Amino acid sequence: MISPVADAPAEAGLTRIDVTRPWLGAEETAAMAEVIAAGWIAQGPRVAEFEREFAEAVHGVHAIATSSGATALHLALVVAGVGRGDDVVVPSLGFIATAHAASHVGARVVFADVELATGCVTAATIARALTPRTRAVIAVDQGGVPVDLAPIRALCDPRGIVVIEDAASGVGSTYRGEPLGAGAELATWSFRQGEILTTGEGGMLTTGRADWAEHARILRQHGSALSDAERETARIPPHEIHDEIGFGFRMTDLQAAIGLVQLGRLPAIVARRRAAAARYRVALADVPGIRVVADPPYGQSAFPSLWIEIGPPCPLNREELLALLAERGISARRGSVAAHRQPAYAFRDTGSASLAVTDRLADRTVILPLFHELTSADQDRVIAAVRDGAIGIRS
Protein backbone atom coordinates (compact mmCIF):
# COMPACT_ATOMS: atom_id res chain seq x y z
CA MET A 1 0.00 0.00 0.00
CA ILE A 2 0.97 3.65 -0.14
CA SER A 3 1.85 4.81 3.35
CA PRO A 4 3.62 7.74 5.03
CA VAL A 5 7.38 7.64 4.61
CA ALA A 6 9.03 6.49 7.84
CA ASP A 7 12.47 7.94 7.16
CA ALA A 8 11.22 11.47 6.43
CA PRO A 9 13.26 12.22 3.31
CA ALA A 10 12.13 15.08 1.12
CA GLU A 11 9.14 17.39 1.05
CA ALA A 12 6.32 17.36 3.59
CA GLY A 13 3.41 15.09 2.75
CA LEU A 14 5.50 12.69 0.71
CA THR A 15 4.03 9.20 0.70
CA ARG A 16 5.90 5.97 0.32
CA ILE A 17 5.17 3.97 -2.80
CA ASP A 18 5.37 0.25 -2.19
CA VAL A 19 6.61 -2.06 -4.91
CA THR A 20 3.38 -4.06 -4.98
CA ARG A 21 0.14 -4.66 -3.16
CA PRO A 22 -2.89 -6.88 -3.79
CA TRP A 23 -6.23 -5.50 -4.96
CA LEU A 24 -8.57 -6.65 -2.20
CA GLY A 25 -11.92 -5.22 -1.16
CA ALA A 26 -15.28 -5.71 0.45
CA GLU A 27 -16.17 -8.57 -1.91
CA GLU A 28 -13.34 -10.73 -0.57
CA THR A 29 -14.37 -9.93 3.01
CA ALA A 30 -17.97 -10.89 2.30
CA ALA A 31 -16.92 -14.13 0.60
CA MET A 32 -14.85 -15.16 3.61
CA ALA A 33 -17.70 -14.27 5.96
CA GLU A 34 -20.02 -16.58 4.01
CA VAL A 35 -17.58 -19.45 4.42
CA ILE A 36 -17.27 -18.82 8.16
CA ALA A 37 -21.04 -18.60 8.55
CA ALA A 38 -21.45 -21.91 6.72
CA GLY A 39 -19.28 -23.58 9.38
CA TRP A 40 -16.83 -25.30 7.03
CA ILE A 41 -13.52 -23.51 6.48
CA ALA A 42 -11.17 -26.40 5.54
CA GLN A 43 -10.89 -27.86 2.04
CA GLY A 44 -14.43 -28.28 0.82
CA PRO A 45 -17.00 -26.96 -1.67
CA ARG A 46 -15.36 -23.58 -2.24
CA VAL A 47 -12.06 -25.25 -3.13
CA ALA A 48 -13.86 -27.51 -5.61
CA GLU A 49 -15.61 -24.49 -7.16
CA PHE A 50 -12.33 -22.55 -7.37
CA GLU A 51 -10.68 -25.53 -9.09
CA ARG A 52 -13.45 -25.71 -11.69
CA GLU A 53 -13.44 -21.98 -12.44
CA PHE A 54 -9.65 -21.75 -12.54
CA ALA A 55 -9.43 -24.70 -14.95
CA GLU A 56 -11.93 -22.96 -17.21
CA ALA A 57 -10.04 -19.66 -17.02
CA VAL A 58 -6.70 -21.17 -18.11
CA HIS A 59 -8.24 -23.65 -20.60
CA GLY A 60 -7.08 -26.55 -18.45
CA VAL A 61 -8.82 -29.88 -18.02
CA HIS A 62 -8.04 -30.67 -14.40
CA ALA A 63 -7.08 -28.23 -11.62
CA ILE A 64 -5.89 -29.31 -8.17
CA ALA A 65 -5.68 -26.62 -5.49
CA THR A 66 -2.72 -26.73 -3.11
CA SER A 67 -1.32 -24.89 -0.11
CA SER A 68 1.27 -23.00 -2.20
CA GLY A 69 2.90 -22.76 -5.60
CA ALA A 70 5.89 -24.62 -4.17
CA THR A 71 3.76 -27.57 -3.06
CA ALA A 72 2.08 -27.62 -6.47
CA LEU A 73 5.53 -27.96 -8.07
CA HIS A 74 6.42 -30.71 -5.62
CA LEU A 75 3.23 -32.63 -6.51
CA ALA A 76 3.88 -32.14 -10.24
CA LEU A 77 7.29 -33.79 -9.97
CA VAL A 78 5.95 -36.66 -7.88
CA VAL A 79 3.02 -37.49 -10.20
CA ALA A 80 5.43 -37.32 -13.17
CA GLY A 81 7.52 -40.01 -11.48
CA VAL A 82 10.60 -37.87 -10.83
CA GLY A 83 12.80 -38.88 -7.91
CA ARG A 84 16.22 -40.07 -6.78
CA GLY A 85 18.67 -40.75 -9.59
CA ASP A 86 16.94 -38.29 -11.92
CA ASP A 87 18.15 -34.90 -13.13
CA VAL A 88 15.77 -31.94 -13.36
CA VAL A 89 16.75 -28.95 -15.49
CA VAL A 90 15.59 -25.64 -14.03
CA PRO A 91 16.52 -21.99 -14.61
CA SER A 92 18.86 -20.59 -12.00
CA LEU A 93 17.22 -17.19 -12.40
CA GLY A 94 14.00 -16.86 -10.46
CA PHE A 95 12.33 -17.71 -7.19
CA ILE A 96 14.39 -20.38 -5.50
CA ALA A 97 11.34 -22.59 -4.80
CA THR A 98 11.67 -23.93 -8.35
CA ALA A 99 15.05 -25.49 -7.59
CA HIS A 100 13.95 -26.53 -4.11
CA ALA A 101 11.05 -28.58 -5.52
CA ALA A 102 13.46 -30.78 -7.48
CA SER A 103 15.70 -31.12 -4.43
CA HIS A 104 12.76 -32.13 -2.22
CA VAL A 105 11.96 -35.15 -4.40
CA GLY A 106 15.60 -36.26 -4.25
CA ALA A 107 16.51 -35.32 -7.83
CA ARG A 108 19.67 -33.51 -8.89
CA VAL A 109 19.13 -29.89 -9.90
CA VAL A 110 20.84 -28.93 -13.17
CA PHE A 111 20.78 -25.20 -13.85
CA ALA A 112 20.08 -23.74 -17.30
CA ASP A 113 20.75 -20.21 -18.49
CA VAL A 114 18.09 -17.81 -19.78
CA GLU A 115 17.74 -15.43 -22.70
CA LEU A 116 18.46 -11.76 -22.16
CA ALA A 117 15.20 -10.31 -23.52
CA THR A 118 12.73 -12.19 -21.33
CA GLY A 119 14.74 -13.79 -18.53
CA CYS A 120 13.18 -17.14 -19.53
CA VAL A 121 14.82 -20.42 -20.48
CA THR A 122 14.72 -21.39 -24.16
CA ALA A 123 15.04 -24.66 -26.05
CA ALA A 124 18.67 -23.72 -26.76
CA THR A 125 19.61 -22.99 -23.14
CA ILE A 126 17.86 -26.16 -21.98
CA ALA A 127 19.60 -28.28 -24.63
CA ARG A 128 22.97 -27.23 -23.22
CA ALA A 129 21.93 -28.43 -19.76
CA LEU A 130 20.43 -31.82 -20.66
CA THR A 131 22.12 -34.96 -19.34
CA PRO A 132 21.55 -38.67 -19.92
CA ARG A 133 19.63 -38.70 -16.62
CA THR A 134 17.33 -35.74 -17.33
CA ARG A 135 13.79 -36.79 -16.45
CA ALA A 136 12.08 -33.40 -16.26
CA VAL A 137 12.47 -29.77 -17.24
CA ILE A 138 10.81 -26.94 -15.31
CA ALA A 139 10.24 -24.00 -17.67
CA VAL A 140 9.42 -20.81 -15.75
CA ASP A 141 7.35 -17.91 -17.05
CA GLN A 142 9.79 -15.46 -15.49
CA GLY A 143 7.94 -12.64 -13.76
CA GLY A 144 4.82 -13.53 -15.75
CA VAL A 145 6.59 -13.15 -19.12
CA PRO A 146 5.63 -16.19 -21.20
CA VAL A 147 8.27 -18.81 -21.87
CA ASP A 148 8.35 -20.08 -25.48
CA LEU A 149 7.00 -23.50 -24.59
CA ALA A 150 6.46 -25.12 -28.02
CA PRO A 151 10.18 -25.41 -28.98
CA ILE A 152 10.94 -26.72 -25.50
CA ARG A 153 8.26 -29.41 -25.85
CA ALA A 154 9.63 -30.24 -29.31
CA LEU A 155 13.06 -30.77 -27.75
CA CYS A 156 11.93 -32.74 -24.71
CA ASP A 157 8.88 -34.78 -25.73
CA PRO A 158 10.73 -37.13 -28.14
CA ARG A 159 13.29 -37.79 -25.39
CA GLY A 160 10.62 -38.75 -22.86
CA ILE A 161 11.42 -35.72 -20.72
CA VAL A 162 8.43 -34.25 -18.89
CA VAL A 163 8.10 -30.47 -19.23
CA ILE A 164 6.49 -28.73 -16.27
CA GLU A 165 5.51 -25.11 -16.83
CA ASP A 166 6.09 -23.09 -13.67
CA ALA A 167 3.50 -20.39 -14.32
CA ALA A 168 3.62 -19.20 -10.72
CA SER A 169 3.26 -15.52 -11.62
CA GLY A 170 1.58 -16.05 -14.96
CA VAL A 171 -2.16 -15.85 -14.31
CA GLY A 172 -3.59 -13.55 -16.95
CA SER A 173 -0.61 -13.81 -19.31
CA THR A 174 -1.03 -15.43 -22.73
CA TYR A 175 1.04 -17.61 -25.05
CA ARG A 176 0.25 -17.79 -28.77
CA GLY A 177 -3.27 -16.52 -28.10
CA GLU A 178 -4.04 -18.98 -25.32
CA PRO A 179 -3.84 -18.58 -21.54
CA LEU A 180 -0.51 -19.57 -20.05
CA GLY A 181 -0.40 -23.24 -19.13
CA ALA A 182 -2.88 -24.35 -21.80
CA GLY A 183 -0.14 -26.14 -23.77
CA ALA A 184 1.57 -27.80 -20.81
CA GLU A 185 1.31 -31.39 -19.65
CA LEU A 186 1.68 -30.04 -16.14
CA ALA A 187 1.53 -26.41 -15.05
CA THR A 188 1.76 -24.91 -11.58
CA TRP A 189 0.59 -21.59 -10.18
CA SER A 190 1.13 -19.45 -7.10
CA PHE A 191 -1.40 -17.27 -5.28
CA ARG A 192 0.85 -15.74 -2.62
CA GLN A 193 0.42 -12.08 -1.74
CA GLY A 194 2.71 -10.69 -4.42
CA GLU A 195 0.95 -12.42 -7.31
CA ILE A 196 -1.74 -10.93 -9.57
CA LEU A 197 -4.35 -13.33 -8.22
CA THR A 198 -3.85 -13.87 -4.51
CA THR A 199 -5.36 -15.99 -1.77
CA GLY A 200 -2.67 -14.93 0.73
CA GLU A 201 -0.94 -18.24 0.20
CA GLY A 202 -2.01 -21.07 -2.05
CA GLY A 203 -1.33 -22.65 -5.39
CA MET A 204 -2.74 -24.77 -8.19
CA LEU A 205 -1.62 -27.64 -10.40
CA THR A 206 -3.26 -28.06 -13.81
CA THR A 207 -2.93 -31.01 -16.15
CA GLY A 208 -4.67 -32.64 -19.08
CA ARG A 209 -4.08 -36.13 -17.69
CA ALA A 210 -6.85 -37.54 -15.51
CA ASP A 211 -4.53 -40.10 -13.89
CA TRP A 212 -2.04 -37.44 -12.81
CA ALA A 213 -4.88 -35.25 -11.50
CA GLU A 214 -6.35 -38.06 -9.41
CA HIS A 215 -2.93 -39.00 -8.06
CA ALA A 216 -2.24 -35.37 -7.10
CA ARG A 217 -5.57 -35.13 -5.26
CA ILE A 218 -4.72 -38.20 -3.21
CA LEU A 219 -1.16 -37.11 -2.49
CA ARG A 220 -2.19 -33.65 -1.23
CA GLN A 221 -4.52 -35.42 1.25
CA HIS A 222 -1.80 -37.44 3.03
CA GLY A 223 -2.13 -40.26 0.51
CA SER A 224 -5.84 -40.86 1.16
CA ALA A 225 -8.71 -40.69 -1.30
CA LEU A 226 -11.01 -39.72 1.60
CA SER A 227 -11.60 -35.95 1.84
CA ASP A 228 -11.95 -33.94 5.03
CA ALA A 229 -15.61 -33.29 4.23
CA GLU A 230 -16.33 -36.98 3.74
CA ARG A 231 -14.56 -37.86 6.96
CA GLU A 232 -16.28 -35.23 9.10
CA THR A 233 -19.81 -35.38 7.72
CA ALA A 234 -20.31 -39.16 7.44
CA ARG A 235 -22.91 -40.58 9.86
CA ILE A 236 -20.64 -43.53 10.54
CA PRO A 237 -16.91 -42.71 10.32
CA PRO A 238 -15.45 -44.45 7.27
CA HIS A 239 -12.26 -46.46 7.35
CA GLU A 240 -9.21 -44.46 6.29
CA ILE A 241 -6.84 -46.15 3.86
CA HIS A 242 -3.47 -44.65 2.94
CA ASP A 243 -1.98 -46.53 0.01
CA GLU A 244 1.14 -44.34 -0.17
CA ILE A 245 2.97 -41.65 1.73
CA GLY A 246 1.40 -38.31 0.93
CA PHE A 247 1.52 -34.69 2.03
CA GLY A 248 -0.58 -32.06 3.80
CA PHE A 249 -0.79 -29.77 0.77
CA ARG A 250 -4.45 -28.69 0.95
CA MET A 251 -6.01 -25.30 0.33
CA THR A 252 -8.78 -24.03 2.63
CA ASP A 253 -12.26 -22.86 1.68
CA LEU A 254 -11.37 -19.48 3.17
CA GLN A 255 -8.54 -19.10 0.66
CA ALA A 256 -10.65 -20.41 -2.21
CA ALA A 257 -13.42 -17.92 -1.43
CA ILE A 258 -10.92 -15.09 -1.92
CA GLY A 259 -9.61 -16.76 -5.07
CA LEU A 260 -13.06 -16.92 -6.63
CA VAL A 261 -13.55 -13.17 -6.16
CA GLN A 262 -10.06 -12.52 -7.49
CA LEU A 263 -10.79 -14.56 -10.62
CA GLY A 264 -13.70 -12.25 -11.32
CA ARG A 265 -11.38 -9.26 -10.97
CA LEU A 266 -8.69 -10.74 -13.22
CA PRO A 267 -9.56 -9.00 -16.54
CA ALA A 268 -9.57 -5.58 -14.86
CA ILE A 269 -6.34 -6.32 -12.99
CA VAL A 270 -4.55 -7.43 -16.16
CA ALA A 271 -5.76 -4.42 -18.19
CA ARG A 272 -4.61 -1.97 -15.52
CA ARG A 273 -1.20 -3.60 -15.07
CA ARG A 274 -0.54 -3.78 -18.80
CA ALA A 275 -1.45 -0.09 -19.14
CA ALA A 276 0.92 0.87 -16.32
CA ALA A 277 3.71 -1.30 -17.77
CA ALA A 278 3.25 0.34 -21.18
CA ARG A 279 3.49 3.77 -19.54
CA TYR A 280 6.82 2.83 -17.97
CA ARG A 281 8.14 1.56 -21.32
CA VAL A 282 7.19 4.74 -23.19
CA ALA A 283 8.54 7.04 -20.47
CA LEU A 284 11.88 5.22 -20.17
CA ALA A 285 12.40 4.23 -23.81
CA ASP A 286 14.85 7.04 -24.52
CA VAL A 287 16.88 6.69 -21.32
CA PRO A 288 20.43 5.46 -22.06
CA GLY A 289 21.42 2.42 -20.04
CA ILE A 290 17.86 1.49 -19.03
CA ARG A 291 16.00 -1.44 -20.62
CA VAL A 292 12.39 -2.19 -19.66
CA VAL A 293 11.17 -5.78 -20.00
CA ALA A 294 8.58 -6.14 -22.78
CA ASP A 295 6.25 -8.70 -24.31
CA PRO A 296 7.94 -11.35 -26.44
CA PRO A 297 6.66 -11.74 -30.02
CA TYR A 298 4.77 -14.94 -29.14
CA GLY A 299 2.78 -13.76 -26.11
CA GLN A 300 1.69 -11.12 -23.65
CA SER A 301 2.54 -10.68 -19.99
CA ALA A 302 0.04 -9.60 -17.34
CA PHE A 303 3.02 -7.96 -15.59
CA PRO A 304 2.67 -9.19 -12.01
CA SER A 305 5.94 -7.28 -11.70
CA LEU A 306 8.00 -5.12 -14.02
CA TRP A 307 11.77 -5.16 -14.15
CA ILE A 308 14.34 -2.91 -15.75
CA GLU A 309 17.95 -3.74 -16.58
CA ILE A 310 20.60 -1.15 -15.74
CA GLY A 311 23.87 -1.01 -17.65
CA PRO A 312 26.29 1.26 -19.49
CA PRO A 313 26.13 4.17 -20.06
CA CYS A 314 23.99 4.62 -16.91
CA PRO A 315 26.42 6.07 -14.31
CA LEU A 316 24.66 4.38 -11.37
CA ASN A 317 24.80 0.67 -10.71
CA ARG A 318 21.84 -1.32 -9.43
CA GLU A 319 22.55 -0.76 -5.73
CA GLU A 320 23.02 2.97 -6.22
CA LEU A 321 19.73 3.26 -8.10
CA LEU A 322 17.93 1.33 -5.35
CA ALA A 323 19.39 3.74 -2.79
CA LEU A 324 18.22 6.74 -4.83
CA LEU A 325 14.69 5.33 -5.10
CA ALA A 326 14.58 4.57 -1.37
CA GLU A 327 15.74 8.10 -0.55
CA ARG A 328 12.79 9.43 -2.54
CA GLY A 329 10.27 7.25 -0.76
CA ILE A 330 10.00 4.64 -3.51
CA SER A 331 10.14 0.95 -2.65
CA ALA A 332 11.85 -1.10 -5.35
CA ARG A 333 13.43 -4.54 -5.28
CA ARG A 334 16.40 -6.33 -6.75
CA GLY A 335 15.44 -8.55 -9.66
CA SER A 336 15.29 -12.32 -9.40
CA VAL A 337 18.11 -14.10 -7.61
CA ALA A 338 20.47 -16.59 -9.20
CA ALA A 339 19.92 -19.85 -7.35
CA HIS A 340 23.33 -21.22 -8.34
CA ARG A 341 24.94 -18.41 -6.31
CA GLN A 342 22.92 -19.08 -3.16
CA PRO A 343 24.55 -20.86 -0.18
CA ALA A 344 21.96 -23.65 -0.33
CA TYR A 345 23.40 -24.75 -3.71
CA ALA A 346 27.02 -23.70 -3.29
CA PHE A 347 28.30 -27.19 -2.55
CA ARG A 348 25.95 -29.19 -4.75
CA ASP A 349 26.62 -30.70 -8.17
CA THR A 350 24.29 -28.60 -10.32
CA GLY A 351 25.61 -29.06 -13.83
CA SER A 352 28.16 -27.16 -15.86
CA ALA A 353 26.23 -25.08 -18.41
CA SER A 354 27.29 -21.44 -18.74
CA LEU A 355 25.03 -19.10 -16.77
CA ALA A 356 26.43 -15.80 -18.05
CA VAL A 357 23.06 -14.20 -18.87
CA THR A 358 21.66 -15.31 -15.52
CA ASP A 359 24.57 -13.64 -13.74
CA ARG A 360 24.08 -10.44 -15.73
CA LEU A 361 20.36 -10.17 -15.01
CA ALA A 362 20.79 -11.14 -11.35
CA ASP A 363 23.25 -8.24 -10.93
CA ARG A 364 21.57 -5.57 -13.04
CA THR A 365 17.80 -5.80 -12.68
CA VAL A 366 15.43 -3.76 -10.50
CA ILE A 367 11.71 -4.36 -9.97
CA LEU A 368 9.74 -1.10 -10.07
CA PRO A 369 6.42 -0.38 -8.29
CA LEU A 370 3.44 -1.80 -10.17
CA PHE A 371 0.02 -2.58 -8.76
CA HIS A 372 -3.62 -2.03 -9.65
CA GLU A 373 -4.11 1.20 -7.70
CA LEU A 374 -0.78 2.83 -8.60
CA THR A 375 -1.65 6.41 -9.57
CA SER A 376 -0.24 8.31 -12.53
CA ALA A 377 1.28 10.83 -10.13
CA ASP A 378 3.08 8.13 -8.18
CA GLN A 379 4.25 6.46 -11.37
CA ASP A 380 5.60 9.83 -12.51
CA ARG A 381 7.65 10.01 -9.31
CA VAL A 382 9.17 6.63 -10.05
CA ILE A 383 9.91 7.56 -13.66
CA ALA A 384 11.50 10.85 -12.63
CA ALA A 385 13.76 9.10 -10.11
CA VAL A 386 14.93 6.52 -12.65
CA ARG A 387 15.60 9.22 -15.25
CA ASP A 388 17.57 11.22 -12.68
CA GLY A 389 19.61 8.16 -11.83
CA ALA A 390 20.41 7.65 -15.50
CA ILE A 391 22.10 11.06 -15.66
CA GLY A 392 24.03 10.53 -12.45
CA ILE A 393 21.87 12.28 -9.86
CA ARG A 394 22.30 10.35 -6.60
CA SER A 395 19.81 12.03 -4.27
PyMOL commands that set and color helices and strands:
alter all, ss='L'
color gray80, all
select helices_A, chain A and resi 26-38+45-57+69-79+97-104+123-127+142-144+149-159+210-220+228-233+253-284+318-327+339-341+343-345+356-364+376-390
alter helices_A, ss='H'
color red, helices_A
select strands_A, chain A and resi 3-4+15-16+62-66+87-91+108-112+134-140+162-166+174-175+178-179+186-190+203-207+290-292+299-300+306-310+333-334+365-368
alter strands_A, ss='S'
color yellow, strands_A
deselect
rebuild
show_as cartoon
